[in-house]
């Protein structure tokens, strides 16, 4: 997992819960890096899982809700770091539908070894989209948070539901209806 995902996560934890919480979840975890991350490094996903589990344990906030909140934070990072990419779209449905065939291609140019989820467009209309998310990491709520912020970016709203195709969350169907 790319380091920027870790550094931004720890920044969010500090912003929302304080530096003491960052220290606490790092000390409660058995991290390969002892909690030292750089934005350009690559780190074990197991480190992120431990940090999330310990944040959940200390706050009582579900991991799904933590991922949702983190994704909403991460969207602002993407927006500030890659404005040309975000601004190349004029519609949230168009942008979300292009995750696999445009956005992830651009991400791989910057991070060639990034392990990204896949998003298969099953059905697309002007105001709706059905996607199949697949990832061994089962971070579909991170995807949901990014989708929510995409609609907000375009001053639009949507009803987004998800259906687990596999109970462990490694394969999920997103059903999006733009309001």
Backbone as a printed PyTorch tensor [residue, N CA C, xyz], in Angstrom:
tensor([[[  0.8630,  -1.1640,   0.0000],
         [  0.0000,   0.0000,   0.0000],
         [  0.9120,   1.2300,   0.0000]],

        [[  0.5160,   2.2260,  -0.8120],
         [  1.3530,   3.4130,  -0.9660],
         [  1.3830,   4.2470,   0.3180]],

        [[  2.5270,   4.8300,   0.5770],
         [  2.7610,   5.5870,   1.7940],
         [  1.8370,   6.7660,   1.9910]],

        [[  1.4440,   7.4090,   0.8880],
         [  0.5480,   8.5650,   1.0160],
         [ -0.7490,   8.1710,   1.7240]],

        [[ -1.1780,   6.9340,   1.5510],
         [ -2.3960,   6.4610,   2.2100],
         [ -2.1730,   6.4280,   3.7300]],

        [[ -0.9760,   6.0630,   4.1530],
         [ -0.6520,   6.0280,   5.5870],
         [ -0.4510,   7.4360,   6.1470]],

        [[  0.3240,   8.2500,   5.4520],
         [  0.6230,   9.5880,   5.9880],
         [ -0.6450,  10.4170,   6.1060]],

        [[ -1.5080,  10.3190,   5.1230],
         [ -2.7640,  11.0710,   5.1790],
         [ -3.7130,  10.5070,   6.2340]],

        [[ -3.6910,   9.2030,   6.4210],
         [ -4.5200,   8.6090,   7.4620],
         [ -4.0900,   9.1200,   8.8330]],

        [[ -2.7950,   9.1140,   9.0910],
         [ -2.3020,   9.5840,  10.3860],
         [ -2.5510,  11.0750,  10.5640]],

        [[ -2.4820,  11.8500,   9.4750],
         [ -2.8360,  13.2760,   9.5480],
         [ -4.2980,  13.4460,   9.9390]],

        [[ -5.1720,  12.6390,   9.3440],
         [ -6.5940,  12.7010,   9.6790],
         [ -6.8300,  12.3390,  11.1460]],

        [[ -6.1740,  11.2780,  11.6100],
         [ -6.3280,  10.8700,  13.0100],
         [ -5.8910,  12.0050,  13.9290]],

        [[ -4.7690,  12.6390,  13.6010],
         [ -4.3040,  13.7600,  14.4160],
         [ -5.3020,  14.9100,  14.4010]],

        [[ -5.8250,  15.2410,  13.2170],
         [ -6.7930,  16.3420,  13.1050],
         [ -8.0730,  16.0600,  13.8880]],

        [[ -8.5780,  14.8260,  13.7920],
         [ -9.8780,  14.4900,  14.4030],
         [ -9.7810,  14.0990,  15.8780]],

        [[ -8.6670,  13.4280,  16.2500],
         [ -8.5930,  12.8350,  17.5840],
         [ -7.3750,  13.2780,  18.3970]],

        [[ -6.4450,  13.9890,  17.7710],
         [ -5.2820,  14.4860,  18.4880],
         [ -4.0450,  13.6250,  18.2980]],

        [[ -2.9050,  14.2490,  18.5580],
         [ -1.6120,  13.5770,  18.4070],
         [ -1.4770,  12.3980,  19.3720]],

        [[ -2.0880,  12.5200,  20.5500],
         [ -2.0280,  11.4340,  21.5250],
         [ -2.6550,  10.1580,  20.9600]],

        [[ -3.7360,  10.3080,  20.1940],
         [ -4.3880,   9.1320,  19.6030],
         [ -3.4820,   8.5120,  18.5480]],

        [[ -2.7960,   9.3510,  17.7660],
         [ -1.8520,   8.8160,  16.7720],
         [ -0.8150,   7.9540,  17.4850]],

        [[ -0.2170,   8.5000,  18.5380],
         [  0.7860,   7.7460,  19.2970],
         [  0.1950,   6.4670,  19.8770]],

        [[ -1.0120,   6.5660,  20.3850],
         [ -1.6590,   5.4150,  21.0260],
         [ -1.8790,   4.2730,  20.0380]],

        [[ -2.4480,   4.5840,  18.8500],
         [ -2.7380,   3.5010,  17.8950],
         [ -1.4530,   2.9250,  17.3040]],

        [[ -0.4270,   3.7720,  17.1660],
         [  0.8660,   3.2570,  16.6860],
         [  1.4590,   2.3180,  17.7300]],

        [[  1.4490,   2.7290,  18.9990],
         [  2.0250,   1.9090,  20.0720],
         [  1.2370,   0.6240,  20.3080]],

        [[ -0.0610,   0.6320,  20.0280],
         [ -0.8790,  -0.5720,  20.2080],
         [ -0.7150,  -1.5610,  19.0530]],

        [[ -0.1120,  -1.1100,  17.9690],
         [  0.0280,  -1.9390,  16.7660],
         [  1.4400,  -2.5280,  16.6960]],

        [[  1.5400,  -3.6550,  16.0250],
         [  2.8480,  -4.2570,  15.7520],
         [  3.1610,  -3.9890,  14.2860]],

        [[  3.6770,  -2.7870,  14.0260],
         [  3.8840,  -2.3140,  12.6680],
         [  5.2770,  -2.6640,  12.1650]],

        [[  5.3620,  -3.0410,  10.8980],
         [  6.6580,  -3.3390,  10.2920],
         [  7.5770,  -2.1250,  10.3200]],

        [[  6.9720,  -0.9400,  10.3090],
         [  7.7550,   0.3020,  10.2210],
         [  7.8670,   1.0250,  11.5560]],

        [[  7.2530,   0.4840,  12.5910],
         [  7.1650,   1.1660,  13.8860],
         [  6.4430,   2.5020,  13.7720]],

        [[  5.6400,   2.6650,  12.7300],
         [  4.8280,   3.8710,  12.5840],
         [  5.4720,   4.9810,  11.7800]],

        [[  6.6130,   4.7190,  11.1790],
         [  7.2890,   5.7320,  10.3550],
         [  6.9560,   5.4730,   8.8860]],

        [[  6.2860,   6.4530,   8.2490],
         [  5.8670,   6.3090,   6.8560],
         [  6.2650,   7.5480,   6.0770]],

        [[  6.5840,   7.3460,   4.7940],
         [  6.7880,   8.4730,   3.8850],
         [  5.7450,   8.3590,   2.7790]],

        [[  5.3720,   9.4680,   2.2060],
         [  4.3330,   9.4790,   1.1810],
         [  4.7110,   8.6360,  -0.0350]],

        [[  6.0010,   8.5300,  -0.3290],
         [  6.4120,   7.8120,  -1.5450],
         [  6.7720,   6.3510,  -1.3020]],

        [[  6.7770,   5.9200,  -0.0480],
         [  7.1160,   4.5330,   0.2580],
         [  5.9790,   3.5770,  -0.0530]],

        [[  6.2560,   2.3010,   0.1090],
         [  5.2550,   1.2460,  -0.0340],
         [  5.3060,   0.4010,   1.2280]],

        [[  4.1470,   0.1340,   1.8060],
         [  4.0770,  -0.5280,   3.1000],
         [  3.0210,  -1.6280,   3.0920]],

        [[  3.1090,  -2.4860,   4.0870],
         [  2.2010,  -3.6280,   4.1910],
         [  0.7870,  -3.1770,   4.5510]],

        [[ -0.1820,  -3.7560,   3.8720],
         [ -1.5780,  -3.4690,   4.1720],
         [ -1.9120,  -3.8760,   5.6060]],

        [[ -1.2290,  -4.8770,   6.1210],
         [ -1.4780,  -5.3130,   7.5030],
         [ -1.2380,  -4.1750,   8.4940]],

        [[ -0.3170,  -3.2590,   8.1850],
         [ -0.1010,  -2.0890,   9.0380],
         [ -1.3600,  -1.2200,   9.0770]],

        [[ -1.9600,  -0.9850,   7.9110],
         [ -3.1710,  -0.1590,   7.8630],
         [ -4.3050,  -0.8310,   8.6250]],

        [[ -4.4320,  -2.1370,   8.4650],
         [ -5.4760,  -2.8660,   9.1940],
         [ -5.3070,  -2.7190,  10.6990]],

        [[ -4.0950,  -2.8330,  11.1850],
         [ -3.8570,  -2.6940,  12.6210],
         [ -4.1940,  -1.2840,  13.1040]],

        [[ -3.7850,  -0.2780,  12.3430],
         [ -4.0750,   1.1030,  12.7240],
         [ -5.5850,   1.3380,  12.7640]],

        [[ -6.2860,   0.8400,  11.7430],
         [ -7.7430,   0.9820,  11.7070],
         [ -8.4050,   0.2600,  12.8790]],

        [[ -7.9760,  -0.9690,  13.1360],
         [ -8.5760,  -1.7480,  14.2280],
         [ -8.3400,  -1.0760,  15.5770]],

        [[ -7.1490,  -0.5330,  15.7750],
         [ -6.8670,   0.1220,  17.0480],
         [ -7.5910,   1.4600,  17.1690]],

        [[ -7.7700,   2.1650,  16.0560],
         [ -8.5530,   3.3970,  16.1070],
         [-10.0170,   3.0640,  16.4240]],

        [[-10.5240,   2.0080,  15.8110],
         [-11.8770,   1.5360,  16.1050],
         [-12.0210,   1.1910,  17.5870]],

        [[-11.0600,   0.4570,  18.1180],
         [-11.0970,   0.0260,  19.5210],
         [-11.0920,   1.2390,  20.4650]],

        [[-10.3430,   2.2760,  20.1190],
         [-10.2020,   3.4380,  20.9990],
         [-11.3050,   4.4770,  20.8400]],

        [[-11.9940,   4.4550,  19.7100],
         [-13.0270,   5.4790,  19.4760],
         [-14.4330,   4.9110,  19.4820]],

        [[-14.5630,   3.6090,  19.2380],
         [-15.8870,   3.0090,  19.1290],
         [-16.5420,   3.2610,  17.7780]],

        [[-15.8230,   3.8900,  16.8570],
         [-16.3430,   4.1550,  15.5130],
         [-16.0340,   2.9340,  14.6420]],

        [[-17.0330,   2.4550,  13.9140],
         [-16.8300,   1.2590,  13.0850],
         [-15.7520,   1.4970,  12.0400]],

        [[-15.1140,   0.4140,  11.6400],
         [-14.0700,   0.5210,  10.6060],
         [-14.6660,   1.0630,   9.3120]],

        [[-15.8840,   0.6370,   8.9570],
         [-16.5220,   1.1630,   7.7520],
         [-16.6800,   2.6840,   7.8400]],

        [[-17.1310,   3.1880,   8.9960],
         [-17.2960,   4.6380,   9.1430],
         [-15.9550,   5.3680,   9.1900]],

        [[-14.9350,   4.7300,   9.7550],
         [-13.6010,   5.3290,   9.7350],
         [-13.0890,   5.4430,   8.3010]],

        [[-13.3100,   4.3960,   7.5010],
         [-12.8900,   4.4260,   6.0930],
         [-13.6670,   5.4770,   5.3080]],

        [[-14.9370,   5.6040,   5.6010],
         [-15.7680,   6.6160,   4.9400],
         [-15.2390,   8.0230,   5.2440]],

        [[-14.9790,   8.2990,   6.4930],
         [-14.4440,   9.6030,   6.8990],
         [-13.0700,   9.8430,   6.2910]],

        [[-12.2440,   8.8040,   6.3120],
         [-10.9010,   8.9410,   5.7520],
         [-10.9640,   9.2220,   4.2520]],

        [[-11.8340,   8.5640,   3.5370],
         [-11.9600,   8.7880,   2.0910],
         [-12.3820,  10.2170,   1.7970]],

        [[-13.2710,  10.7500,   2.6140],
         [-13.7110,  12.1280,   2.4000],
         [-12.5540,  13.0950,   2.6030]],

        [[-11.6880,  12.8060,   3.5480],
         [-10.4620,  13.5930,   3.7380],
         [ -9.5300,  13.4100,   2.5350]],

        [[ -9.3810,  12.1640,   2.1140],
         [ -8.4340,  11.8510,   1.0390],
         [ -8.8440,  12.4890,  -0.2850]],

        [[-10.1400,  12.6580,  -0.5090],
         [-10.5850,  13.3110,  -1.7410],
         [-10.0100,  14.7250,  -1.8280]],

        [[ -9.9780,  15.4380,  -0.7110],
         [ -9.4270,  16.8000,  -0.7340],
         [ -7.9390,  16.7720,  -1.0490]],

        [[ -7.2450,  15.7400,  -0.6120],
         [ -5.8230,  15.5880,  -0.9410],
         [ -5.6690,  15.3940,  -2.4500]],

        [[ -6.4960,  14.5300,  -3.0150],
         [ -6.4460,  14.2910,  -4.4630],
         [ -6.7880,  15.5620,  -5.2400]],

        [[ -7.8040,  16.2500,  -4.7750],
         [ -8.2490,  17.4800,  -5.4390],
         [ -7.1430,  18.5420,  -5.4420]],

        [[ -6.4370,  18.6590,  -4.3280],
         [ -5.3580,  19.6470,  -4.2350],
         [ -4.0960,  19.2040,  -4.9600]],

        [[ -3.8200,  17.9090,  -4.9640],
         [ -2.6040,  17.3940,  -5.5860],
         [ -2.7350,  17.1920,  -7.0960]],

        [[ -3.9380,  16.8860,  -7.5520],
         [ -4.1510,  16.5620,  -8.9710],
         [ -5.3460,  17.3250,  -9.5250]],

        [[ -5.3270,  18.6540,  -9.4410],
         [ -6.4990,  19.4290,  -9.8860],
         [ -6.8190,  19.2470, -11.3640]],

        [[ -5.7920,  19.0830, -12.2000],
         [ -6.0450,  18.9210, -13.6370],
         [ -6.8200,  17.6390, -13.9150]],

        [[ -6.4910,  16.5840, -13.1950],
         [ -7.2000,  15.3220, -13.3810],
         [ -8.6590,  15.4680, -12.9530]],

        [[ -8.8900,  16.0160, -11.7780],
         [-10.2590,  16.1970, -11.2730],
         [-11.0400,  17.1420, -12.1830]],

        [[-10.3950,  18.2240, -12.5940],
         [-11.0730,  19.2380, -13.4010],
         [-11.2590,  18.8350, -14.8590]],

        [[-10.7200,  17.6770, -15.2400],
         [-10.9370,  17.2130, -16.6160],
         [-12.3400,  16.6210, -16.7770]],

        [[-13.0740,  16.5160, -15.6720],
         [-14.4330,  15.9860, -15.6980],
         [-15.4390,  17.0940, -15.4220]],

        [[-16.6270,  16.9310, -15.9840],
         [-17.6880,  17.9200, -15.7760],
         [-18.8940,  17.3310, -15.0650]],

        [[-18.8360,  16.0330, -14.7850],
         [-19.9870,  15.3440, -14.2130],
         [-19.5070,  14.2150, -13.2990]],

        [[-20.1380,  14.0330, -12.1380],
         [-19.6970,  12.9760, -11.2210],
         [-19.8620,  11.5570, -11.7730]],

        [[-20.9310,  11.3080, -12.4960],
         [-21.1290,   9.9700, -13.0810],
         [-19.9920,   9.6720, -14.0660]],

        [[-19.6800,  10.6560, -14.8890],
         [-18.5960,  10.5020, -15.8700],
         [-17.2710,  10.2080, -15.1610]],

        [[-17.0030,  10.9480, -14.0870],
         [-15.7420,  10.7610, -13.3720],
         [-15.6680,   9.3920, -12.7080]],

        [[-16.7090,   8.9970, -12.0180],
         [-16.7020,   7.7050, -11.3230],
         [-16.6240,   6.5570, -12.3290]],

        [[-17.3180,   6.6960, -13.4480],
         [-17.2940,   5.6470, -14.4790],
         [-15.9100,   5.4800, -15.0990]],

        [[-15.0660,   6.5050, -14.9770],
         [-13.7410,   6.4420, -15.6090],
         [-12.6360,   6.0040, -14.6520]],

        [[-12.9990,   5.5690, -13.4620],
         [-11.9730,   5.1830, -12.4900],
         [-10.9990,   4.1750, -13.0940]],

        [[-11.5190,   3.1050, -13.6270],
         [-10.6600,   2.0170, -14.1050],
         [ -9.8700,   2.4030, -15.3500]],

        [[-10.5310,   3.0390, -16.3180],
         [ -9.9000,   3.2690, -17.6160],
         [ -9.1990,   4.6100, -17.7790]],

        [[ -9.2530,   5.4820, -16.7800],
         [ -8.5300,   6.7430, -16.8700],
         [ -7.8100,   7.0830, -15.5630]],

        [[ -8.5510,   7.1930, -14.4870],
         [ -7.9540,   7.6310, -13.2190],
         [ -6.8990,   6.6450, -12.7420]],

        [[ -7.1910,   5.3610, -12.7350],
         [ -6.2040,   4.3920, -12.2670],
         [ -5.0010,   4.3160, -13.1990]],

        [[ -5.1950,   4.5770, -14.4670],
         [ -4.0570,   4.6240, -15.4010],
         [ -3.1360,   5.7800, -15.0150]],

        [[ -3.7210,   6.9260, -14.6780],
         [ -2.9220,   8.0810, -14.2540],
         [ -2.2260,   7.8050, -12.9210]],

        [[ -2.9110,   7.1340, -12.0040],
         [ -2.3030,   6.7860, -10.7120],
         [ -1.0980,   5.8840, -10.9340]],

        [[ -1.2200,   4.9160, -11.8530],
         [ -0.1170,   3.9810, -12.1070],
         [  1.0810,   4.6780, -12.7590]],

        [[  0.8580,   5.7930, -13.4340],
         [  1.9840,   6.5610, -13.9800],
         [  2.8080,   7.1540, -12.8430]],

        [[  2.1360,   7.5630, -11.7780],
         [  2.8110,   8.1670, -10.6330],
         [  3.3490,   7.0870,  -9.6990]],

        [[  2.5450,   6.0490,  -9.4690],
         [  2.8990,   4.9500,  -8.5690],
         [  2.7860,   3.6350,  -9.3290]],

        [[  3.8120,   3.2630, -10.1070],
         [  3.7120,   2.0660, -10.9570],
         [  3.4150,   0.7740, -10.1920]],

        [[  3.8320,   0.7010,  -8.9420],
         [  3.6220,  -0.5340,  -8.1900],
         [  2.3760,  -0.4890,  -7.3000]],

        [[  1.5170,   0.5030,  -7.5030],
         [  0.2990,   0.6240,  -6.6940],
         [ -0.6230,  -0.5700,  -6.9510]],

        [[ -1.1830,  -1.1020,  -5.8690],
         [ -2.1580,  -2.1860,  -5.9740],
         [ -3.5410,  -1.5640,  -5.8030]],

        [[ -4.2160,  -1.3710,  -6.8910],
         [ -5.4830,  -0.6580,  -6.8850],
         [ -6.6570,  -1.6260,  -7.0180]],

        [[ -7.7990,  -1.2540,  -6.4660],
         [ -8.9870,  -2.0860,  -6.6790],
         [ -9.4310,  -1.9740,  -8.1320]],

        [[-10.2610,  -2.8930,  -8.5530],
         [-10.8230,  -2.7670,  -9.9020],
         [-12.2750,  -2.3250,  -9.7980]],

        [[-12.6980,  -1.5550, -10.7910],
         [-14.0760,  -1.0740, -10.8810],
         [-14.5800,  -1.3750, -12.2840]],

        [[-15.5110,  -2.2940, -12.3730],
         [-16.0920,  -2.6630, -13.6630],
         [-17.4480,  -1.9750, -13.8140]],

        [[-17.5890,  -1.2150, -14.8900],
         [-18.8670,  -0.5750, -15.1740],
         [-19.8010,  -1.6290, -15.7570]],

        [[-20.9040,  -1.8680, -15.0580],
         [-21.8880,  -2.8580, -15.4970],
         [-22.9780,  -2.1760, -16.3100]],

        [[-23.3670,  -0.9860, -15.8670],
         [-24.4430,  -0.2520, -16.5260],
         [-24.2170,   1.2310, -16.2830]],

        [[-24.4040,   2.0310, -17.3410],
         [-24.2100,   3.4750, -17.2020],
         [-25.2440,   4.2100, -18.0350]],

        [[-25.8900,   5.1860, -17.4060],
         [-26.7590,   6.1130, -18.1160],
         [-26.3190,   7.5110, -17.7010]],

        [[-27.0020,   8.5130, -18.1850],
         [-26.6460,   9.8840, -17.8380],
         [-26.7540,  10.1430, -16.3340]],

        [[-27.7030,   9.4900, -15.6790],
         [-27.9530,   9.7470, -14.2580],
         [-27.8080,   8.5380, -13.3480]],

        [[-27.2690,   7.4540, -13.8740],
         [-27.0860,   6.2830, -13.0080],
         [-25.8580,   5.4910, -13.4310]],

        [[-25.3840,   4.7240, -12.4730],
         [-24.1800,   3.9420, -12.7160],
         [-24.2110,   2.7260, -11.7940]],

        [[-23.8570,   1.5770, -12.3450],
         [-23.6860,   0.3720, -11.5460],
         [-22.2600,  -0.1010, -11.7810]],

        [[-21.5330,  -0.2630, -10.6730],
         [-20.1280,  -0.6770, -10.7160],
         [-19.9320,  -1.9200,  -9.8690]],

        [[-18.9800,  -2.7430, -10.2780],
         [-18.5430,  -3.8550,  -9.4470],
         [-17.1300,  -3.5350,  -8.9780]],

        [[-16.9900,  -3.4540,  -7.6630],
         [-15.6970,  -3.2020,  -7.0140],
         [-15.1080,  -4.5400,  -6.6150]],

        [[-13.8120,  -4.7290,  -6.8990],
         [-13.1190,  -5.9420,  -6.4690],
         [-11.7780,  -5.5450,  -5.8710]],

        [[-11.5330,  -6.0300,  -4.6610],
         [-10.2510,  -5.7860,  -4.0130],
         [-10.0920,  -6.7610,  -2.8570]],

        [[ -8.9290,  -7.3430,  -2.7580],
         [ -8.6510,  -8.2530,  -1.6410],
         [ -8.6420,  -7.5000,  -0.3170]],

        [[ -8.5360,  -6.1800,  -0.3690],
         [ -8.4780,  -5.3670,   0.8550],
         [ -9.8560,  -5.0340,   1.4250]],

        [[-10.8930,  -5.2280,   0.6690],
         [-12.2690,  -5.0020,   1.1410],
         [-12.4530,  -3.6170,   1.7560]],

        [[-11.9400,  -2.5840,   1.0840],
         [-12.0720,  -1.2080,   1.5750],
         [-13.1430,  -0.4630,   0.7790]],

        [[-14.2730,  -1.1270,   0.5480],
         [-15.3310,  -0.5410,  -0.2730],
         [-15.8960,   0.7420,   0.3350]],

        [[-15.8520,   0.8920,   1.6490],
         [-16.3450,   2.1370,   2.2450],
         [-15.4070,   3.3050,   1.9630]],

        [[-14.1440,   3.0140,   1.7090],
         [-13.2170,   4.0510,   1.2520],
         [-13.6820,   4.5280,  -0.1270]],

        [[-14.0220,   3.5880,  -0.9970],
         [-14.5550,   3.9340,  -2.3190],
         [-15.8440,   4.7220,  -2.2200]],

        [[-16.7190,   4.3090,  -1.3030],
         [-17.9830,   5.0140,  -1.1080],
         [-17.7410,   6.4670,  -0.6860]],

        [[-16.8190,   6.6820,   0.2190],
         [-16.5020,   8.0450,   0.6540],
         [-15.9730,   8.8940,  -0.4840]],

        [[-15.1230,   8.3140,  -1.3300],
         [-14.6120,   9.0600,  -2.4890],
         [-15.7470,   9.4030,  -3.4540]],

        [[-16.6790,   8.4750,  -3.6270],
         [-17.8280,   8.7340,  -4.5000],
         [-18.6970,   9.8560,  -3.9250]],

        [[-18.9450,   9.8210,  -2.6180],
         [-19.7300,  10.8880,  -1.9820],
         [-19.1030,  12.2510,  -2.2220]],

        [[-17.7980,  12.3270,  -2.0420],
         [-17.1050,  13.6090,  -2.2230],
         [-17.0600,  14.0150,  -3.6920]],

        [[-17.0680,  13.0650,  -4.5910],
         [-17.1060,  13.3820,  -6.0240],
         [-18.4070,  14.1120,  -6.3460]],

        [[-19.5080,  13.6100,  -5.8380],
         [-20.7900,  14.2900,  -6.0710],
         [-20.7870,  15.6720,  -5.4280]],

        [[-20.2750,  15.7640,  -4.2410],
         [-20.2110,  17.0610,  -3.5640],
         [-19.3570,  18.0490,  -4.3630]],

        [[-18.2450,  17.5790,  -4.9020],
         [-17.3620,  18.4250,  -5.7190],
         [-18.1170,  19.0420,  -6.9000]],

        [[-19.0050,  18.2860,  -7.4710],
         [-19.7720,  18.7550,  -8.6280],
         [-21.1020,  19.4010,  -8.2220]],

        [[-21.2470,  19.7120,  -6.9500],
         [-22.4850,  20.3210,  -6.4340],
         [-23.7120,  19.5020,  -6.8310]],

        [[-23.5700,  18.2010,  -6.7120],
         [-24.6530,  17.2860,  -7.0570],
         [-24.8810,  16.3460,  -5.8680]],

        [[-25.9970,  15.6620,  -5.8980],
         [-26.2820,  14.6560,  -4.8850],
         [-26.6600,  13.3520,  -5.5710]],

        [[-26.5750,  12.2960,  -4.7940],
         [-26.9050,  10.9770,  -5.3390],
         [-27.2980,  10.0430,  -4.2090]],

        [[-28.0210,   9.0290,  -4.5870],
         [-28.2630,   7.9030,  -3.6940],
         [-27.2980,   6.8160,  -4.1270]],

        [[-26.4230,   6.4310,  -3.2170],
         [-25.4410,   5.3930,  -3.5090],
         [-25.6720,   4.2520,  -2.5360]],

        [[-25.9560,   3.0870,  -3.0870],
         [-26.1090,   1.9160,  -2.2300],
         [-25.0640,   0.8880,  -2.6390]],

        [[-24.7890,   0.0160,  -1.7130],
         [-23.8470,  -1.0490,  -2.0470],
         [-24.4140,  -2.3760,  -1.6000]],

        [[-24.1220,  -3.3710,  -2.3990],
         [-24.5410,  -4.7440,  -2.1140],
         [-23.2960,  -5.6160,  -2.1420]],

        [[-23.0550,  -6.3030,  -1.0490],
         [-21.9080,  -7.2030,  -1.0230],
         [-22.2040,  -8.4180,  -1.8840]],

        [[-21.3730,  -8.6350,  -2.8530],
         [-21.4710,  -9.8250,  -3.6850],
         [-20.7940, -10.9820,  -2.9520]],

        [[-19.6500, -10.6610,  -2.3240],
         [-18.9710, -11.6230,  -1.4510],
         [-19.0740, -11.0780,  -0.0370]],

        [[-19.4400, -11.9350,   0.8800],
         [-19.7150, -11.5170,   2.2570],
         [-18.5290, -10.8120,   2.9150]],

        [[-17.2960, -11.1550,   2.5040],
         [-16.1210, -10.5430,   3.1190],
         [-15.8310,  -9.1360,   2.5760]],

        [[-16.6620,  -8.6640,   1.6380],
         [-16.5070,  -7.3130,   1.1130],
         [-15.4410,  -7.1540,   0.0500]],

        [[-14.8990,  -8.2500,  -0.4410],
         [-13.8780,  -8.1590,  -1.4860],
         [-14.4820,  -7.9430,  -2.8710]],

        [[-15.7900,  -8.1420,  -2.9730],
         [-16.5060,  -7.8730,  -4.2250],
         [-17.8480,  -7.2470,  -3.8510]],

        [[-18.0660,  -6.0200,  -4.3300],
         [-19.2330,  -5.2450,  -3.9440],
         [-19.8190,  -4.5580,  -5.1690]],

        [[-21.1440,  -4.5080,  -5.2420],
         [-21.8200,  -3.7770,  -6.3090],
         [-22.2440,  -2.4220,  -5.7620]],

        [[-21.8270,  -1.3470,  -6.4570],
         [-22.2740,   0.0090,  -6.1470],
         [-23.3730,   0.3760,  -7.1180]],

        [[-24.4860,   0.8740,  -6.5930],
         [-25.6030,   1.3120,  -7.4180],
         [-25.7900,   2.8030,  -7.1290]],

        [[-25.6020,   3.6050,  -8.1610],
         [-25.5920,   5.0630,  -8.0000],
         [-26.7100,   5.6760,  -8.8250]],

        [[-27.5300,   6.5070,  -8.1790],
         [-28.5840,   7.2470,  -8.8610],
         [-28.3910,   8.7190,  -8.5420]],

        [[-28.0650,   9.4860,  -9.5540],
         [-27.8760,  10.9280,  -9.3770],
         [-29.2420,  11.5900,  -9.2020]],

        [[-29.3480,  12.4750,  -8.2220],
         [-30.6120,  13.1920,  -7.9700],
         [-30.7750,  14.3740,  -8.9200]]])
